[in-house]
């Protein structure tokens, strides 16, 4: 566990360890939950499909493409839950493959108009 106070800045880093130097890592989705085994019922989205959902979430520059750095302000779930758990999904792509998920950024689905 990592103990922080609400609204304290929290910084995270994800590193890819591979012998292939032509890979890049991308933070696609990070969801928080008060239950480490349930990320469906009561959740809070920080980033989803590369789209920032929490205004305190920020992606930081990393000098290495195999390292993703990001942060956000710590929070609690209505003061009823003593812990907050984080589940992040990262994508690994080929460096300079601009058609890959890593280079698409925010990927929101467009809804069609159902009107006449």
Helices and strands as residue ranges (DSSP letters): E 9-15, E 23-33, E 43-48, E 51-52, E 58-60, E 67-73, E 85-94, G 101-103
